[in-house]
Amino acid sequence: MMDAKIVMSGIRPTGLLHLGNYFGAVQNYVRMQQSYNCFFMIADLHSLTTHPDTKELKENVHRVIAENIACGLDPNCVAFYCQSHVQETSELYLYLNMLAYKGELEKTVTFKEKVRQQPENVNAGLLTYPVLQTADILLHRASLVPVGKDQEQHLEMARNFANRFNHRYGEIFPEPQAFNFGSDLVKVPSLDGSGKMSKSENQNATIYLADEDDEIRKKIMRAKTDSGPTDSQTPKPDYIEAIFLLMKLVSKEEVVNKFNEDYSKCSIRYGDMKNQLADDMIEFISPIRNNVKDILQNKKYLQQVMEQGAEKARKSAKTTMELVRQAMGLNYY
Ligand code: TYM
């Protein structure tokens, strides 16, 4: 795979993975792993911007690794590693910080969101979060970054920082592009249609890959519906649209078509629809969940995965950083 395009992406170990992480990110990782040169990372350093307490970090890192593998990621096929195991990341982050302006960082949507969520801890790491993310990507000179829609702005910033570096010091980095297999970037809605699924917010409206069958059914059956459309032109309210969108992800096409037809004929029965969605969701999630449990038992295997991944990632990082230092003129011998 010498000439294959380089792919890089990351997930923070801040909680259980959910359907958004799966359909926005992990599914793409698995589809790309055979035909590209892939680097996939557990973003443990990024998690320190919001979770300074590291008591649960080890367990969370192990779990996210197991969850990715249970979804089909093959650590022999890709470099699957922890961010903190590749210390070159921090060096590149430092250099890129000198090319990132306070004004643009303060305008970032995710930063403003975090300021609202944790006003007592608006740390500099939070402000420069997109710079660290850019370092992750550029460290391997990646050009494709499989992510969900919520990461679009971070990718735009990564392109800006890469271009800025190239203009000042010489062409080292390709422009990284956000990537989704075959279509637009994905945003998996929360079950109540009020926003996106998220690791930490609105947990009752988020379906996790670790949810037991009865929890999945309970969450889906509790989802808000109404008495149905009154004529064939009635637009779907957000909470109904969310149920359809989730159904499209896990149910057969003819099943989705049937409920769409029922909707336009004003004969839809939401109870039946949610029951069907719960069946299909359970069928989708339960093998992954059980797989995760097995993988988590084998700590030695997890350690081996991390070591093997770090070794591959460090090799690529080392080559890039030699080019970077050279380009920047940080070579005085
Ligand atoms: P994180 O951990 O929040 O999310 C991991 C991946 O899941 C996607 N995602 C979603 N996609 C669709 N619908 C949703 N509801 C949804 N929720 C989450 C995210 O878009 C992401 O692809 N900053 C990153 C981690 C990161 C990274 C990187 C990503 C660190 N370094 C380098 C790419 C490249 C983050 O917080 O992802």
Boltz pocket constraint, residues with backbone or C-beta under 6 A from the ligand:
constraints:
  - pocket:
      binder: B
      contacts: [[A, 8], [A, 9], [A, 10], [A, 11], [A, 12], [A, 13], [A, 19], [A, 20], [A, 21], [A, 22], [A, 23], [A, 24], [A, 25], [A, 43], [A, 46], [A, 132], [A, 133], [A, 134], [A, 136], [A, 137], [A, 145], [A, 146], [A, 147], [A, 148], [A, 149], [A, 150], [A, 151], [A, 186], [A, 187], [A, 188], [A, 189], [A, 196], [A, 197], [A, 198]]
      max_distance: 6.0
